[in-house]
Amino acid sequence: MTGIGLAMLTRREWRLLAVASLPWLLYNAAYQILISFLPSFFLESGLSIARAGAITALNTVLFIVSVQVGGVILKRSKHPDLLCHLTIVGWCTTLLLLSGGTMPVLWIVLGGLLGGFPASAFVTLPSEFLRPESRGVGMGVFYTIYYLGCALLPGAAGILYDLSGSARPTLWFAIAIAFVCVPMLMLFRHEINRTNR
């Protein structure tokens, strides 16, 4: 452990890393599941392959734009956590409405514009507590947890798809994972405030 620098991390940093990794992990896993199974969902809803692919691509482009714009707005916001909570709930709502099978383009556009907002806030959580000397190894731990989660959760969605024979349950799974980001961010804020006392 000392060979790769893990000894640099204090007990407080380990504890906060375990919590701070969860919003970033869950957020990305939800998006990976969404993008993986949206085309199948649209095909089941009666859309052509070309239209299903085009709508999914539109969501991806809007998400990329939303990540950039969200980073600028969150940096200037007086209440970035509240904005993260609202945009995550808004994104989940658009996905829930999308799963109902009506007006897919509207929900894809709104979901794309809302969904990318929290990205910059989630990925920078470790910077709030890691010391300069522990930042390198701390971010290594942060991304290790992220990659493990993003390997397991989309796989679980694939199993769900195989068992159900439909993409709709995987969409609900993505919604549930994304929504959990809200209490996880609240838990992180509680933990960092508690350990700062």
N, C-alpha and C positions, 0 to 999 in steps of 0.2 A: 504493500500500500504506500509506503514511503517512497518507493521507486518511481511512482507516477504522480507523486505530490498530493495524494489524498490526505496525508497527515496535516496539510496546510489548513484544511477545513475545520472550523470549530464545531462544537456540538450544536450551537445555535444555527450556524450556516447549513449544516446537514438537515436540521429540522425544517428550516425555511425552504431549502431546495426541494425537499420532498413535497411540500405543499405548493410551491411556486411552479413546479413542473406540470402540475395537473391541468390548470387552465389551458396552457399551450398545447399539451398532449391531446386533451379532449377536443379542443377547437379544431386542430388539424386533422385528427382522426375522423371527426364528423364531416369535415369537408371532403376528405378522401373517399369516404363511404358515399357521400352524396354524388360526387362526380363519377364514381365507378358504376353506380347503379341507376343514375338518372336516365341514361339512354334506354335501358331495359324497361324502366317505369313508363317512359313515354311510348315505347313500342307496345306495351301491354294496354296503354290507353288508346291505341289506335292510330298513333302518328306514324308516318313513314320513317325509314331509317335516316334519310337525309334531314328531315325536319327535327327529329329527335337529336341528332348530332349538332345541328345548327343552334338549337335552343340551349343545349348543354354548353356549347362553345361560347354563346352569348353570356351565360352566367359566369363562365371563367374569366372572360375579358372584363366584365363589370366588377368582379371580385378583385382583380388586380388593381383596377382603378380605385376601388373602395379602400384597399389597403393603404395606398399612397395618400389619398385624401384624408383617411382616418388618422394616419400618423400625424399629419399637420394639425388637424383639428384637436386631437387629443392633447398634443403638446401645448396648445394655447388654452385649453379648457380649464376652468376652475374646478370642475367636477368630473375628472376623467373616468373614475370608477363607475359613476352613475351612467355616464354615456355608454360605457362598455356593457353594463347591465341592460340598458334600454335597447341597444342595437342587437345584442344576442337574443333577447326576447322577441324583438321585431323579426329577426332572421328566422327564428324557430316558428313564429306565427306564419310567415310566408310559406315555409315548408309544409306546415300543417294544412294550410289552405291549398297548396299545390297538390298534396296527397289526396285531396277531395276530388281532383280531376277536372276542376273548372279554371278557366282563364290561365293556362300555364305560363304564357309569355309575361303577363302582368306580374305574377308572383316570382318568376325567374328574375325579372328586371329589378323589382323591389328587394328581393333576397340578395341579389348580387351587390346592390348599392349599400345595403345595410351590413351584410355579413363580413366584409373585410375590415370594418372599423376597428374591432378590438385587437387585431393582430399585433400592432406595434406595442400596445400596452402589455399584452401577455408575454411577448418575447423579451421584454426589458425588465420584467419583475426581478430577476436575480441582481440587477444592478442596484437595487434598493438596499441590499444588505451584504453583498459580497465585498470584501476588502480588496484593495488593489492587488495585494500579494496572493490572494486566493481566487481571484476572478477567472484566471485561465482554467484551472482545474475545476472550479465550481461550474463554469459554463459547460465543461466536458461532462460533468455529472448530469447537468440539466438536459443536455441533448441526448445523453445515453438513455435517460428515463423516457424522453420524448420518442426516440426511435423504437424503443421496446414497445411502448404503447401503440405506436402507429403501425407496428408489425402485427400486433395481436388483435386490435379492435376491428380493422377492416377484414381480417381473416374470420373473426366471429360473425361479421355481417355476411360474409360469403356462405358460412355454414347456415345461417338463418335463411338466406336465399334458397339454398339447396333443400332445406327442410320444408319451407313453405311453398316453394315453386313460384314465388312472386317477388317482385322488387319492392312492393309497398311496405312490407314489414321492415325492410332494410332502411327505407326512408324514415320510418318512425324511430328506428334505432338511432339513426343519425340525429334526429331531432332531440331525442332523450339525452344523447351524449353532449350535444351542443348546449342544451339547457343547463346541464350540471356545471358548466363553466361559471354560471352566476353564483351559486353557493360556494364554489371552490375559490373564486376571487374574494368573496366575503370572508372565507376562512383564512386565506392568506393575509388579508388586511388585519383580521383579528390577531393572528399569530405574530405578525411583525410589530403591531402596536403593543402586544403583551410582552414581547421580548425586549422592546425598547425601554420598558419602564425601569 
